[in-house]
Amino acid sequence: MADPYRHNRVVSWEEFHRLTRVLSERLLELGPWRMLVAVTRGGLVPAAIVARELDLRLVDTLCIAAYDERSRGTPQLLKAAAAGDGEGVLVVDDLVDTGVTARVMRAHLPKAHFATVFAKPEGRPLVDSFVAEVGQDTWIVFPWDQHPPLRRPRR
């Protein structure tokens, strides 16, 4: 399968933090939230920032594996969040791309408010709040992806 990404957008730590604070300001007006759920792994960093900005102490994770570097795979739910149907729950991820991960999240937390920093056109209808829209053919290089991990993914 050909690489669907024609462009890279490299995001610095400073830009990511600034965009996540903008998202937090928008979410503050929509609350109050009873808890926050981070979609792992990409959602961990923005979730930490949002939790701090909104003073949310109850944080859980929804662990979904759908990407292997730049290729998409079949999504696998690795761990569900203890958040009921999602009523009063804020779910945070770094981006919504094609919506594969978002559909898994919505199936488990249908009443949750889903917020991402970045949104692409295919996934955009599945997210409730986002800050920046990028083209479907753009691969976002997040700050934490700008250096190889100590341990390479298992094949």
C-alpha positions as CSV (number, residue, x, y, z in Angstrom):
1,M,0.0,0.0,0.0
2,A,1.3,3.4,-0.9
3,D,2.1,6.0,1.7
4,P,-1.1,8.3,1.8
5,Y,0.9,11.2,3.3
6,R,2.5,13.7,1.0
7,H,3.3,16.3,3.6
8,N,4.9,16.4,7.0
9,R,4.0,19.0,9.7
10,V,6.6,19.1,12.4
11,V,5.1,20.4,15.6
12,S,7.4,21.8,18.4
13,W,6.8,21.3,22.1
14,E,6.0,25.0,22.4
15,E,3.4,25.0,19.6
16,F,1.8,21.8,20.9
17,H,1.6,23.3,24.4
18,R,0.1,26.5,23.1
19,L,-2.5,24.7,21.0
20,T,-3.5,22.4,23.9
21,R,-4.0,25.4,26.2
22,V,-6.3,26.9,23.5
23,L,-8.2,23.7,23.5
24,S,-8.3,23.7,27.3
25,E,-9.8,27.2,27.3
26,R,-12.6,26.0,25.0
27,L,-13.2,23.0,27.2
28,L,-13.3,25.0,30.4
29,E,-16.4,26.8,29.1
30,L,-18.1,23.5,28.2
31,G,-17.6,21.8,31.6
32,P,-17.8,20.9,34.4
33,W,-16.3,17.4,33.7
34,R,-16.4,14.6,36.1
35,M,-13.3,12.9,34.7
36,L,-10.9,12.9,31.8
37,V,-10.0,9.9,29.7
38,A,-6.7,10.0,27.7
39,V,-6.6,7.9,24.5
40,T,-3.2,6.2,24.5
41,R,-0.6,6.8,23.6
42,G,-0.9,10.0,21.6
43,G,-3.5,11.5,24.0
44,L,-1.4,11.2,27.1
45,V,0.5,14.4,26.6
46,P,-2.4,16.6,25.7
47,A,-4.5,14.9,28.4
48,A,-1.9,15.9,31.1
49,I,-2.0,19.5,29.9
50,V,-5.8,19.6,29.8
51,A,-6.1,17.9,33.2
52,R,-3.8,20.5,34.7
53,E,-5.5,23.5,33.1
54,L,-9.0,22.3,34.1
55,D,-7.9,21.0,37.5
56,L,-9.1,17.5,36.8
57,R,-7.7,14.9,39.1
58,L,-9.6,11.9,38.0
59,V,-7.9,10.6,34.9
60,D,-8.2,7.2,33.2
61,T,-7.0,5.8,29.9
62,L,-8.6,4.1,26.9
63,C,-5.9,2.1,25.3
64,I,-6.3,1.6,21.6
65,A,-3.6,0.4,19.1
66,A,-4.3,1.5,15.5
67,Y,-1.0,2.8,14.1
68,D,2.4,1.4,13.5
69,E,4.6,4.3,12.6
70,R,3.0,5.6,9.3
71,S,0.8,2.7,8.5
72,R,-2.7,2.0,9.7
73,G,-3.8,-1.3,11.2
74,T,-6.9,-2.9,12.6
75,P,-7.8,-1.1,15.8
76,Q,-7.4,-3.1,18.9
77,L,-8.9,-2.1,22.3
78,L,-6.2,-3.0,24.8
79,K,-7.9,-1.4,27.9
80,A,-11.3,0.2,28.4
81,A,-11.8,3.2,30.6
82,A,-13.9,2.9,33.8
83,A,-16.2,5.7,32.8
84,G,-19.6,4.2,32.2
85,D,-21.3,5.4,29.1
86,G,-19.2,8.6,29.1
87,E,-21.7,11.0,30.6
88,G,-19.8,14.0,31.9
89,V,-16.5,12.5,30.6
90,L,-13.9,14.4,28.6
91,V,-11.9,12.2,26.2
92,V,-8.6,13.7,24.9
93,D,-6.4,12.6,22.0
94,D,-3.7,14.3,20.0
95,L,-5.6,14.0,16.7
96,V,-8.4,12.5,14.8
97,D,-7.2,11.2,11.5
98,T,-9.5,8.8,9.6
99,G,-11.7,8.2,12.6
100,V,-10.7,4.6,13.2
101,T,-9.7,5.2,16.8
102,A,-12.6,7.6,17.4
103,R,-15.1,5.0,16.3
104,V,-13.7,2.5,18.9
105,M,-13.8,5.3,21.6
106,R,-17.4,6.2,20.6
107,A,-18.5,2.6,20.9
108,H,-17.3,2.4,24.5
109,L,-18.1,6.0,25.6
110,P,-21.0,7.1,23.4
111,K,-22.0,10.1,25.7
112,A,-18.4,11.4,26.2
113,H,-17.2,14.7,24.8
114,F,-14.3,14.0,22.4
115,A,-11.6,16.6,22.1
116,T,-8.4,16.6,20.0
117,V,-5.7,19.1,19.3
118,F,-5.6,18.3,15.5
119,A,-8.4,17.1,13.2
120,K,-8.3,15.8,9.6
121,P,-11.3,16.0,7.3
122,E,-12.2,12.2,7.4
123,G,-12.3,12.1,11.2
124,R,-13.6,15.6,11.8
125,P,-17.3,14.6,12.1
126,L,-16.4,12.3,15.0
127,V,-14.8,14.9,17.2
128,D,-16.7,17.5,19.4
129,S,-13.9,20.0,19.9
130,F,-10.5,20.6,18.2
131,V,-8.1,23.4,17.6
132,A,-6.3,23.0,14.3
133,E,-7.4,21.3,11.1
134,V,-4.8,19.8,8.8
135,G,-5.1,18.1,5.4
136,Q,-5.8,14.4,5.2
137,D,-2.5,13.9,3.4
138,T,-0.4,15.5,6.2
139,W,1.5,13.4,8.6
140,I,1.9,15.2,11.9
141,V,5.3,14.7,13.5
142,F,4.6,15.3,17.2
143,P,7.4,16.5,19.5
144,W,7.6,13.0,21.2
145,D,8.0,11.4,17.8
146,Q,11.0,13.5,16.6
147,H,13.5,11.0,18.1
148,P,13.5,7.3,17.8
149,P,12.2,5.4,20.9
150,L,14.7,3.5,23.1
151,R,12.8,0.3,22.3
152,R,11.7,-0.3,18.8
153,P,8.2,-1.7,18.3
154,R,7.9,-5.5,18.2
155,R,7.1,-6.9,14.7
